[in-house]
């Protein structure tokens, strides 16, 4: 049971770090364009780099 004295603070700390990472991602705009990557995969960029 002594190990819970170590595991609970570690779990709380890791949860807090995860929450901070999520809030940073929200603030920096990581979730602004959710459809952009889905649409970009449909276009072939190789044709634009090597014009004939």
Residue, then its C-alpha position, 0 to 999 in steps of 0.5 A: x500500500x505504500x506504493x500508492x503514495x508514489x503512484x497517485x502523485x505521479x498519475x496526477x502529475x502526468x494528467x496535469x501535463x496532458x491537460x497542459x499539452x491539450x490546452x497548448x494545442x488548442x491555443x496554438x491552433x492545432x485543431x483549426x483546419x480539420x478538413x484540410x488534410x483530408x482534402x490535401x490527400x486527394x491532390x497530386x503535388x508531383x504534377x506541380x513540381x515537374x512541369x513538362 
